[in-house]
Every structure is written in C-alpha cells, then in structure tokens.
Amino acid sequence: MDAVQAPIVQVIGDLIRQTPGTISLGQGVVHYGPPPPALEAIRGALEDPATHEYQDGSGLPALVDRLAAKLRAENAIEVGRGSSVMVTAGANMAFMHAVFAVTEPGDEVILNVPFYFNHEMAIQMAGCRVVGVATDQRYQPRVDALRAAITDRTRAIVTVSPNNPSGAVFGAAALRAVSELCGERGLFHISDEVYEYFTFGSVRHVSPAAFSGAADYTISMFSLSKAYGFAGWRIGYLTYPDQLHAAMAKSQDTILVCPTVAAQVGAIAALDVGRSYCAPFVAELADVRDVVVSKLKALAPLATVPAADGAFYVLLKVETDRSPMRIAEQLIREHAVAVIPGPAFGMLDGCYFRVAYGALQKDTVAEGIGRLVTGLRAILS
Ligand SMILES: Cc1ncc(COP(=O)(O)O)c(C=O)c1O
C-alpha cells in the first residue's frame, strides 16, 4: 500500500475545507440527483423484506435482464452469447474485479497516460505493474506505442473513453485498432465507458465489445453514477467473457457479496427512465465546456488546452517547471479555486491540471475559471 498513491480527491478536499469559499473544479461529479421514479422505487423497496436480505451475487435478475436489454439496444453488446453481466458497487469495483480476474501478481497492465488514478491504484493493489503509454497531443491512443509496450507479462490494455481526465473521446478507428491488437496478442481489452452518454456535438461513443469477435476478450464497464446522478447509491456493472465468470464471482462474493438491494431496485427504475434523463444535462454541459475552453484559451501561451469532446473534464498544460502539487495548493489557499494536479493521472513530464466542470452551474464555473486564470497568471508571473 505504501507504493500506491494517496486518494487525490480527498487530499485536495482537505485543503478545500481549510479554505472556505473555494470553488471546486476538483471532484468529477454531476450537479443533479437521481430521476424521481428511482427514488420512489427505493422508498417502495424499503417495505419489502427481501430488500433486507442477501440476494443474487451477480445482481437482481430483473436488473440484469434490464441491463442486457440496454447493452443490446445502445451498445450493440449481446449478453448471453458467451458473455455475462454483473452488477457491482460502482465501476471502480468492476475494475477491481476485472484486474483480479485476469492477472496474477507480477503481471503487467497497460494504461494509456493520462490514466484514471483509481485504475493505477487497483492494479498496484493486486500486486501487478502498471505500464503507462503516453497518448498523443490530443490525448488519443498511440497504437504503435501500445504494441511496443507489450511483454510476456502483459495481460490487458485499458481504454477510458470518453476520458477522465482529458475529456477526449477516442476515435472509433483508434479503439478498433486497440481492440484488434488485444485480439492478436491474446490480451484482454478493459474498456471503461462510464461517460458513454457524455459526448458533445456530433461526436459519438463506441463500445469496443461490439466489434466483430471482440466480445471474446473485452471487459466493458459502465456506471449509473454520472448518467443518473446515482454516485452515492453505488451502482455500476460490467460485461465479460463467460470464461472469467468463476473468477469474477469469487471477487464479488469476497468484496461485496451482493450489490445493495434497494439501490438495485432504484437502478431498474432509473434505467426505465433511460438515457433521455441526462440528455438535457449533457446539452447544458456542452455550453459549460465552451465557456471553460474559451476562458482557458486566454492563458495562451502560458497554458494550452486541447479539444475535449466528452465527459466533463479538460486537462490544462501549463508551461512551467514548478511543481503542480505546489501550484494546486497555492491556487486553493490564495485564489480559492481547486483543480487536480497532473501527477495523479500519471502526467509526470510537465505541469498539468485537470479541470472538472460537471458539479457546477454555468455561472459558478465561469467564476471558478476566472479565479483559475487570474491565479495561474499571478503564481507564474
Ligand atoms: C473513468 C472512471 N471510471 C470509473 C469511475 C467510478 O465510477 P463509480 O462511481 O461507478 O465507481 C469514475 C468516477 O469518477 C471515472 O471517472
């Protein structure tokens, strides 16, 4: 555990609490809660004695069926023909199960850099080694570099699209190339799709498990946390090839036994409302993203920000040799605005900050970005 990084959101959260009035562009959360029918269903479930008992490890059959229908209709993933669904306490747990299922201690898992910090942490906790491969200047995967990083110990390549922390949506051709590489080399492709609904303009999300033959080696993970404002209810799910079922079931039984029953009942009702629930929020976020990017562009040449077509993050590159953690602390203490420093995402070469804009309304984001721009200019002058 000493080798695993500290949970950065909590570290930054402690600093924020010491500076009241700080606008947080830190944690990756949305500003809305669950659809009302989900809350009604949860209230109703409290009266049912079955809610208070252990239930099926893979999830309530009614929820698993509902997810299979969603995966078929929206992701072109056919569950039941050689692949299974499991409900977990969020996509983070799904990732932990996937790592336990496909690795043994000492194995390697390739992450595109920047990576999602909990992925690095999970791989290290399983006694495995993270092999980071830098993405290109637009934070898109570099397939030749991924190929060159494969060794005898490599078990999987992870992609996160839409991406945390860069906001990049990986192109269909790039995802297909990564998928084919995994297929050729006998690796698992672990695909984190928790931001599947969060794409802007004409950009579309693609599920790699839908590529021909890819379901045999692809593990896809999803979450209700962002799409349905469900973060505190802890419901995520994954699909995986049936050959991994025994391992997945061991991990699930040991860590969770079964997902919280009332939360699963709420999840069924949320899925019945469907993705249209978050569509207006995503449209709003597209406007907020425009405000964020246009204000940050004013920092050029001191800082640059590539296009971000999805999720609710941008990754700002600042031209300085100074420590990103020090600057992040100074931004909170002296300018009352919080962002997450790049080293948490494996960005060790250069000074980067993740700016999250999902939790705030447009005016507050504009104020926060204003403070960030003023703060960076003052700190770096
Ligand atoms: C890329 C990515 N994967 C997984 C998660 C965790 O989601 P959950 O709340 O479903 O565990 C997050 C949360 O921020 C995320 O950004």
PDBQT file of the ligand as one rigid body, heavy atoms in Angstrom, charges set to zero:
ROOT
HETATM    1  C1  LIG A 401     -13.176   6.809 -15.658  1.00  0.00    +0.000 C 
HETATM    2  C2  LIG A 401     -13.942   6.485 -14.420  1.00  0.00    +0.000 A 
HETATM    3  N1  LIG A 401     -14.190   5.210 -14.121  1.00  0.00    +0.000 NA
HETATM    4  C3  LIG A 401     -14.853   4.866 -13.013  1.00  0.00    +0.000 A 
HETATM    5  C4  LIG A 401     -15.311   5.826 -12.135  1.00  0.00    +0.000 A 
HETATM    6  C5  LIG A 401     -16.010   5.382 -10.887  1.00  0.00    +0.000 C 
HETATM    7  O1  LIG A 401     -17.366   5.342 -11.053  1.00  0.00    +0.000 OA
HETATM    8  P1  LIG A 401     -18.316   4.657  -9.974  1.00  0.00    +0.000 P 
HETATM    9  O2  LIG A 401     -18.916   5.757  -9.170  1.00  0.00    +0.000 OA
HETATM   10  O3  LIG A 401     -19.310   3.927 -10.793  1.00  0.00    +0.000 OA
HETATM   11  O4  LIG A 401     -17.467   3.748  -9.136  1.00  0.00    +0.000 OA
HETATM   12  C6  LIG A 401     -15.089   7.174 -12.395  1.00  0.00    +0.000 A 
HETATM   13  C7  LIG A 401     -15.542   8.206 -11.455  1.00  0.00    +0.000 C 
HETATM   14  O5  LIG A 401     -15.178   9.344 -11.493  1.00  0.00    +0.000 OA
HETATM   15  C8  LIG A 401     -14.376   7.504 -13.555  1.00  0.00    +0.000 A 
HETATM   16  O6  LIG A 401     -14.094   8.785 -13.849  1.00  0.00    +0.000 OA
ENDROOT
TORSDOF 0
